[in-house]
Amino acid sequence: MDVPARHLLFHAVVILLIGLFAGIPYGKAILGKKSESLIHAWRVAHGALALGAALMIALAAVLSSLQVSLLVKQALAVAFIVSGYGFAFALTVGPLVGARGLSSKGSISAKTVYAGNIVGAGGSLVGSFVLLYAAFVSL
């Protein structure tokens, strides 16, 4: 397994654990009969982070098979790692501060959650384009 694949796998497991731990406040919100928006926010954090980690694990498994340079593999790994942590930040801090982070307007906490979402979405987008390139070159 290439070094970028090992790094991607390691960080995927960290993101997975964050997602699994997000299940604790999700369950507490349900049992505490909290607002539907808070329950939804924790459900999204729990599910989306686990799914994102699963994607990263799958990418780590195939990364070494791609017929591209080490630099391209590193770019792909870094993009998805940055994305994972951006979303981990936004999806866990958002429910804590009561912000969805869908707009750059509002309180400083809302802007901070928005920045996490932008980092997550940007990393995913860049990583997806690098993956498309790597997959095409490896045909």
ABEGO torsion letter per residue (X at the ends): XBAAAAAAAAAAAAAAAAAAAAAAAAAAAAAAGBBAAAAAAAAAAAAAAAAAAAAAAAAAAAAAABBBBAAAAAAAAAAAAAAAAAAAAAAAAAAAAGBAGABABEBAAAAAAAAAAAAAAAAAAAAAAAAAAAAAAAX
